Amino acid sequence: MKQLLLTLIITGLLFPVFSQKAPIKFGKVEKKDLLMDVYEPDTSAPAVVLCEYGFFDGNDLDFNHIIRVKILKNNGLQYADWKFVTGNKAMIKGKTFNLVNGDIEVEKLSKSDIHRTRFHDAYYVQSIAMPAVKVGSVIDIQVTYPLIPSEWYFQRDIPVAHSELILTSNQYIAFRKNFFGLEYLTSSTDDRYIAKNMPAFKDEPYMSSKENYITKFEFDILDIKIENYYKAYTKSWEHLSEFLEKHDYFGLALNSNYNILQKIKEIEDNSSSEKEKIIAAYREVQKMHFNDWHYLFTTERSLGPVFDNKEGNSSDINLLLYLMLDRMELNPDIVVLSTRSNGMLSPVFPSLERLNHCIVKIDVDDETFLLDATDHYTPYYLLPKKDLNGKGRLINRKSSGWVDLFPQKKHTTKKLLRLELSEDGVIKGTKSCVYEDYSAIEFRSNFAGFENRDAFIQSLLKSNPGLSISDLKIENLSENELPVKLNCELEITEKTMDLGSEMYLFPFLCEQITENPFETPYRKTPVDFIYQIEDGMTVSIQIPEGWEVAEAPQPVNMSLPGNAASVLCQVAAFGNTINMTYRFMMNQTLYTKDQYPDLKAFYEQVLKIQEQPILLKKAE
């Protein structure tokens, strides 16, 4: 496509020039912007985009992007750093403006302040760190690169005073504009789009991805038509499948080398069934180092170096898994998708730009498995939560269709505590936990973030004042297909209140929800828990001789309409033993805005349940 666009320039088949006065000129900052110390429409804003302007130049097929940012507070200094995705050729300019003793001082961006990272073929991430930035600074950045961008944000995490995009259509390249967002544009024509006083985008708890709701355009090239040349890209999913199959960094990269073939032979020699081959190949590829790049295309034109180096981006790893299974004649398929953080795929319009990941689909023994080997802690029969994003698209020479990307298991945690309470209010005993499926994945991932076991224990102690832990044992930590089991001895000193001849006992020891994540009166986006949640706990507490239960919380068995969520809590006393049974279940993965008031009230009741103490008194 790049060679074709170069031909356009050489032969003079250019776009019409669009004539509009630009709202900003790079490097021309007014003193009033430097004197500004607060953004009146949002006085809490740490920084504000004063103007962002994009213009596609039909004369040289370049896109010109200018952004001007005012830094208002210390926590706004992070907006001195910006990233842009460009081709190999990009012109970048930057200036930082400061007001010093009434005079404007200017610091230019140097080459050393720009870090370029290649992530595919001739595509780069340009990381820019503006110099001499402090509270009160105004920064200007201009980036010029070929072709249209993949997306244009009218809204950002900070307020945007003015955003304007000019993008003309033409007879040679057809592209689609997909609009996303909860906010409206100020004005819109066929080729000019303006947003004024755009509020900062605010994340909401348990929101799927801001990319589904932030106000922006996404662009996809549909086709290119020049004289006797025609090339379709995203006119349909079938065109997109054909494009990917013939792409040097996708379908044509599916070739093996000697080392790959040797590993395939080793797997086949040591496996007695097709399912064993699949699991062995999955575990082998899962050992590789994922470099945290989610990208649809491979790093190189061959997967041989990926296998040899044991490192790659998401498509390097999963296409290697596909290649190994294909060479074993197990008939795998490729599913392309957009990860959760990248936003959902449109069910209507095919989009190459939105795709940033691929996984493997395979059928064996009347079972279907979706395999993603980029996560070290996920068993072969589950997808990592990053993939649970609605639907993916099957890429197959014979057929094309949607594939559901929904969780097949729950986030299940089971706890058992056997405890003794002394007269001085100290609780001692044992705790056993079983983490299953997505709960096990979460535990393994969190545990891997600590330097060692002692660091893990210290984090538990820090978040639970008065807690002491000893004899900690963790089973199945490296066995992804098995539940994680944790056993320990504990001592707790701050879950009772001495009232002399009476004592309050708070039975939710280390498991209490401390705040309601749903505090706002209304919600803009659906609540997305990703998977169903099942949290169960059984507690047995031996109270001291001569003490009895004077008052216990009333039994609770509450659920939302349609059993969308439920909570059960029962406390019973038998002699000097207190037994508590607790079950918390989120039976849906997604809750609509209409369900939000009920969900908010449900969590408020859960908090009250967990705060209620048991009143003990000395027997008369």
Secondary structure, DSSP 8 states (H G I E B T S, - for coil): -HHHHHHHHHHT----------S--TT---HHHHH----GGGTT-SEEEEEEEEEEETTTTEEEEEEEEEE-SGGGGGGGEEEEEE-S--EEEEEEEEEETTEEEEEE--GGGEEEEEEETTEEEEEEE-SS--TT-EEEEEEEEES--SEEES--SS-EEEEEEE----SSEEEEEEEE-SS--SEE-SSEEEEEEE------TT-S-GGGTS-EEEEEEEEEEETTEEEESSSSHHHHHHHHHT-TTTGGG----HHHHHHHHHHHHT-SSHHHHHHHHHHHHHTSEE-S---SS-SSS-SHHHHHHTEE-HHHHHHHHHHHHHHTT---EEEEE--GGG----SSS--TTT--EEEEEEEETTEEEEE-TT-TT--TTS--GGG-SEEEEEE-SS---EEEE--SS-EEEEEEEEEEE-TTS-EEEEEEEEEEEHHHHHHHHHHHTSSSHHHHHHHHHHHSTTEEEEEEEEESTT-TTS-EEEEEEEEESSSEEE-SSEEEE----S----S-S--SSS-SS-EE-SS-EEEEEEEEEE--TTEEEEE----EEEE-GGGSEEEEEEEEEETTEEEEEEEEEE--SEE-TTTHHHHHHHHHHHHHHHH--EEEEE--
